[in-house]
């Protein structure tokens, strides 16, 4: 019995180690990326045009990713956001949008409400949680949205397609 117990113990330690390594690996990569590149490529290249409009391009793909995770603008500034889906998958299986949430809106709570709003492109109807949002698009499509930057602060943005917000999220930093 003792030998069986020890064997089980050893195997569970090995499995345990395997899991830890798998979980830590992506984190290390992220940290290294930040160290080697002083200017994060994930920060938006906000282009302010002659009219003072902040133009921002976010690209999304079939791998459930936004290429931009940080957007910096000034309060009261008009933002013209363009969302491009560079993938091939359709809107019903790999749809993406960009939803800017008000302060103190919990992402997981909002995501549950959004999931129930399938008939409204996963935007809860009559919600007060949303500042502005693009429409939902599929691979090869592009959409854009204009809105006025809210009061100074940090706001979350996500894709509200079911299961996407964990990977597809970023911060709107209003100064
Ligand atoms: Cu998405």
Boltz pocket constraint, residues with backbone or C-beta under 6 A from the ligand:
constraints:
  - pocket:
      binder: B
      contacts: [[A, 64], [A, 94], [A, 95], [A, 96], [A, 97], [A, 159], [A, 160], [A, 161], [A, 164], [A, 168]]
      max_distance: 6.0
